[in-house]
């Protein structure tokens, strides 16, 4: 069964209005019933438009998949924003993409080294702040490499092609996130320092420890998954920390996919010669990373956004 079948419950205006009214009441939105009535169809149309983009991307040639997937993720994010910002879009300042990249790629271009830059206004910063409580600085740059390393489904590619480990497995259960103290050795720090970093950077709460492990409270799995407090592999259902200590920080995967898809969509639109040459001639590892990322993003983002909707409306 397609993931989109599970979205069908959010295609009823009657149901969506009821859910939004209840949710807006929790948020103390002024006139929640009237606001939910005004927003319910917009919410549905954002979801449906995103779904149509994703379905087209599923069957489209790889060269144009990024454009369709980028517009798809943008529509899904807009729908989610209506659950936290009842008056979205309140101004034209939030309508742009909110990121930029170099229009012309340099000679000997390497996709993993390419960067995107956060702009002052636009969808990206608005979503980061309202959906994840993250305030990214205008002008902040992210390389494709730094972003893709945080997608655990790509860890095997990094290991095979670049001989770079990108993830360290951890354990979870209904009560605890269990981090073995030997992981501290891989970061070249003490277990005490590791606990401090995880608490300060990821907002984990240390509950207990023994000779071998640190035990952090794990009471609401949704929040850890949604904000990517730990890395989650959609395929093997395992949990990870970044392999590099400096990468232990909050960077929600939805935002990662948005940034990478933005760059790939710009390449698809403006660097057609480079993209077709890569896809037909397979002349570098860029082909493998782009191809595998597209396979992952078309599955994982609809799953993450559905998880969000089920949580806020059923919680």
Phi, psi and omega in degrees: 000137180290147177303331184289339175299329182282348176277347189299331179296338180265015178257004177261119180299323179300314181290315182297319179297319178297316181293318180293321178301311180298318181291318179295327176298320177296326182273000182059038176289137179295132180050064186300323181293316180293319180294319179294324176296318180292330187263343191297318180288322177300316178302312180298317183293322175301313180297314181295320180294317176299316179301316180296320176298316181294319179295322176293320180296326180303322186254357183282156173301150184303331184292335180246358176306316184300322180296313181294318181292324179295315177294328177296311181294326178297318180293319179296319178297320179298321177297316180295325180298329179294344177275345180238340178230090188297344183250017177292137350272125183279345177205164180290346182295338183261006186271336180287170181295326176089005176219163179218164177210168178296132181287323180247130181275146182285165175298146184060040181301136177237117185301318183297335180269352180292158185229154167240151183237135180284133177263164184296317183242166175124178186297321186299304182294326179294318178291317181300318183286316188274328180267335186230358180058038177246132181248089180286139182285131174304135183094348178297137183247147176229127175278154177299323180298313182295330180281313184293331177297339182268004175258103190296337177294344179264001185298323179296324178295315179300319181291317185286314187272325186243357182055040180240118173285137182242347183222154174233123183290144173231171181245151175221154167218190183294342186250321189228152159263123186251117181245115180290138185295339178296340176298327178301324178297324179292332176271357182060042177222172177279162177295329177296316179293323177299315179299320179297318181295315181295326178286319184281321185272323184251356179063030173284154179248116179290123182258324184195169172204156173228195184299324188258335193218157170255138182242117179251144180301140182224070189267334183223090186303324183306313185296324178291319179290315185294318181269002181056043174298327164234161180273134183240125178272115184295333184276310184260359177061032179255161184244148187215162163251157174297147181286337179259130183302322182291347178270000177283092180196162181283123173210092185304139186293331176301318179292323177300311181296323178299314182294316181294317180294325176301311181296315180295325179292324176293321176298316180299324183275324190241348179239049186301317182298314180297317184294315180294322177298318179294314186288331179270325185259345177053046191279353179208172178294344177308323181302312184294315183294317179293315182299313182290323177300316181297322177299318183288312188295327180292340178260318191283321182294314175301326178292316180295317182290325175295319177302317179299311182297317179297325181290309186288330182269341179252350184284000000 
